[in-house]
Structure formats: structure tokens, C-alpha cells
Amino acid sequence: MERVAPLVSVVIPTRNKPPLVVRAVRSALRQTLDAIEVIVVVDGSDEATVQALGPIGDSRLIVKPLSRNLGPAEARNAGVEAARGRWIAFLDHDDEWLPNKLDLQLCTARQSTFRHPIISCRFIKRSETTDVVLPRRLPASGELMSEYLFRRTRLFGGEGLVQTSTIFTAKELLQKVPFRTESRRHDDIDWLFRASRRDDTVVQFVTASEPLAIWHREEHLQTISSQKDWRFSLSWIQQNRYLVTPRAYASFLLTWLSANAIEQGDRSAFWLLVKDAYRHGAPSALDVCVFVGIWLIPQGLRRWFASCLSAARGR
């Protein structure tokens, strides 16, 4: 008997994190939307993960091992290729969902006037000490993705975010605009920028204010996004300058990359980032203020103040 095609295919790329991916899978299978399939793409040789998923025993779970390690972008593309649902939702193996996430996102997508909406939602950023609900603001009508994600309008970040585990969109869009596999960093943002440029696509958020996912950021968890490499990120944004506005470009260099360079202890970035931001971007006064603060205020003091502010907002 042929299985009925699901409405939504959940794609979870994973490698060498059996306990985490089991938690992620269980959160997907607990969704109030039952008409789903959960495709775990095991990115390379990883028998421990395959064995850990076996006892779950849900017919909606599909484990797809890859013959070799290809990276998250290509693993997501492989999951999309195998998906039978009209809609795709991505879930990173170290994150989890709240039960009504897919139901609310599917409802929002069906109500959209765009052929290929990209539906996101608020989420909980969880650390050992606190929970913070992000993003702090949603995109304004007509706001470009690069401005929403990169342009700073307040002293501290967290304003505009589309976290990978909140992305819900049509399989057709992902087939037309797949993840670029040549990069193992920024592939989610890169995809958002390219996909949202289409006339039939828009990034929308679930109107409900409550968070629908949990983004785990415990210090002991080593992820690609937590491993800073400001020179790689600079090369990426320079090659993709056409995808961002001059204001977003300057803000990315003076705030994001400056903070990364300081974390890596590389003060050679100072003048390089300033020159490139003014040569190819349009820095704001706030960008400059944040840039000066990053380079002059000790990193420990900045982190302490930011954590206090986040804790206050999370209450």
C-alpha cells in the first residue's frame, strides 16, 4: 500500500550528535500537525546516529544516510530532493520545536498572497543561564532582507533574525533556489538573500507573538555558527555584495565582523574593515559608535552588560 504524501516534510541534517538529533526528531514528531514526514539526513558515516534513531519507531521518520560528509547545505538539498511534501521545514539537529509550530506556519503560508512565501517565527534563544525571545522586531513592510538582518538600529544585536530552524517554505522554491554547496558558512543567510529577491517570494512571520522554536546556544555546544572566522565572512560578503544594500554591507563589517575579529584576537582587522565599509558601504553614525565600542571596551565588560540586558528582557 502506497503511503499518503505528507503536507510538510521536515529536513534535519546531522552528523555525530545522536542525543541531540533524537531530541530534535521527537520535537518534530510531537507536532500538532500529524501529516508530516521527518527526514534525517545523516551527513556521512555515522552508525551511532542511525542506531540511536532506530528505537523511535514512528513510520513518519525516514533516515537517509549519505555516503560521505558533504556539509549542511548539501545535506539540506538532499533532504529536499527526497521530500514528498509540498512544504519543507528545516530543523537543525541541536534545536527543537514547540508543538504548534508547523500548524501555525502552514496556516500562515496558505493565507499568503505570494506563490512562494518563506515563513519564519519567533524563537527562544536558550543558554545555561537564561531564555531570551528573539527576534526583538519583525521586518517592516517592504524591508529588504539584508537590511533586516544586518543593519543595526540599536546598540545591541538580536533585532532582526531568521534562524535556520524557523524556516518553512515551498519545496518548489527550494528546487528553484537550492542552498549553495560551495560554502560551509553563512549558507542559510545566503539562501535567504537569494530566494527573497524573487518577485513571487516574501519573508513573513507567524502573527502569533509566542516563540515556536528553541535555539540552543549552550557554551559547550560547538556549532559551525559558533566558530568565528572573520576573514572567511569578509570574503563571503565581498563576493556577494550584490545581494546586500550599502547600509547593510557597512553594518555587517563594522559590527558583526569587528566583534568576530576581537573574539579571535585579531586587531589587524581594524583599518581593513573601516576602509572597506566606507569604500563599498554606507556606514551610519550608530555603526561607527558600535564599532568604536567593540574595539575600545573590553570584551568581558561588553559581554557582561549584554547578558544583563538580555536577562532583563527575558524576564
Secondary structure, 3 states (H helix, E strand, C coil): CCCCCCCEEEEEEECCCHHHHHHHHHHHHCCCCCCEEEEEEECCCCHHHHHHHHHHCCCCEEEEECCCCCCHHHHHHHHHHHCCCCEEEECCCCCEECCCHHHHHHHHHHHCCCCEEEEECCEEEECCCCEEEECCCCCCCCCCHHHHHHCCCCCCCCCCCCCHHHCEEEHHHHHHCCCCCCCCCCHHHHHHHHHHCCCCEEEEECCCCCCCEEEECCCCCCCCCCCCCHHHHHHHHHHCHHHCCHHHHHHHHHHHHHHHHHHCCCCCHHHHHHHHHHHHCCCCHHHHHHHHHHHHCCHHHHHHHHHHHHHHHHC
